[in-house]
Amino acid sequence: MATKSDLQNSRKLDRWESKCNVFFSHEKSNGSQPVVFNPDFYVERLRHERPQTFTDLVLSNITRLIDLPGDEFAQLTGESDPRVPSSSGFLRSFNFLKRKEKGVIFGAPLTEEGIAQIYQLIEYLSKNLHVEGLFRVPGHSLRQAALREILNAGAEIDLETGDFHPNDAASLLKMYLGELPEPLLTHRHYLAHLKIGELTLFDEKGDKTNNPDKERQIEAFQLLFMLLPSANRSLLKLLLDLLYHTARNQHMNKMSAINLAKMFAPHIIWPKNVMASDLQENIEKLNNGVAFLIRHSQKLFKAPVYIKEYAHLVYGGSKTLQSNDDLRLCSGTKDGSKAVTTAASPSPSIRTMAGEICSGVKSSETQSYTESALRELYQQVSNMPESAKKKKLIRQFEKQPELTPLADSQTPFIRRHLRSRSLGGIIKRKALGSQTLAEKENTQSEAD
């Protein structure tokens, strides 16, 4: 029989999964019902079914945005140990001395069960965003110790009783993040975060300016977060959502995005066992980077459009595409001409994949529910209002006959048919038809 503690943990996990809107979608199709409920469904399927393909795809696009020399790239991929700043003085972490008993949350590696416990703090804090100095003013040490013991025991707690103050929960949340064996954003990604912060716009002469290129930074963070371990990505999304809404209420709590970044950067991105003096000029970069994550958190956990398109095409029996540039190349230029190129990549596995760009590689897993989803997707595209986006999608179907759900029917797919049904086409035909009829009547009257 399940113990009381197991039942409580199960309820907390269910509540957490239903509220936090994490990446994963655990729903499965039932029979012939198409699975189009989640725009990132195919992306997640690609991540789990073809992890190496997924990783190489993401890495190839990251290296398109930021410059990562061989050593730094090897750190990002995990092929070499990350080299991060270390303490110059005697500083030692005592986390490894703590007992790692079953159910211990603080100081233990990040797990879904641990996130479910900490989510109780996040949920409580999200209801108290008005508290002035939230995350800056420390809580009461005795109350924090009691709350920590309850959470470590794996118990469910009602924080609405008034026994604890929001500052207690806020301080404990920072304490939990600070005691993780590795920063939430991981040591492997440390250098990549610094590089993304250096992305700036170019002037008309092609020279770099001091103005940050926000669009490229958002795209780079979207890709980087897709490489995080699932537990890290889930907790990071919960945390940034909380901080985003906290900053939106800064007129009450006096905590702006940069103030919050200064509070949390040491806990989520600073390398372990370092002091501020060890980071030198990078402190400001790290603070500004975390502030950027807070301000744009609502965009950072969505897959870039070209990643979604790639995943859709892979499971529809498409040709192998690699990056945003590759998608443009294989879909043709604006005037309809096509170009062929091979993008350089620091990874041998990526170079191998790049050699297959625009080559006809059929998907080996063509399941019935994938076909159903493709049919529904095609139907939705057909029902879209006339626009450049619709034309682009239609061209994608037209260029890949095997993707067109109507390919097996006797009536071929003709783009002119879609144009002829547009409102402009109807008006034009009526106008031309009336004009032609009038000309015929005039000619006939002159003949008489």
Secondary structure, DSSP 4 states (H G I P E B T S, - for coil): ---HHHHHHHHHHHHHHHHS--S-------TT----S-TTHHHHHHHHH-HHHHHHHHHHHHHHHS---HHHHHHHHTSS-------SSS----GGGS---TT--TTSPP-HHHHHHHHHHHHHHTT-TTSTTTTTS---HHHHHHHHHHHHTT----GGGSSS-HHHHHHHHHHHHHTSSS-TT-STTHHHHHHHHT-EEE-TTS-EEEEE-HHHHHHHHHHHHTTS-HHHHHHHHHHHHHHHHHHHTHHHH---HHHHHHHHHHHHTSPTT--HHHHTTHHHHHHHHHHHHHHTTTTTTS--HHHHHHHHHHTTT-----SHHHHHHHH--TTS---------SSHHHHHHHTTTT-----S---HHHHHHHHHHHHHHHHSPS-HHHHHHHHHHHH-GGG-GGGGSSS---HHHHHHTSHHHHHHHHHHHHHHHHHHHHHHHHH-
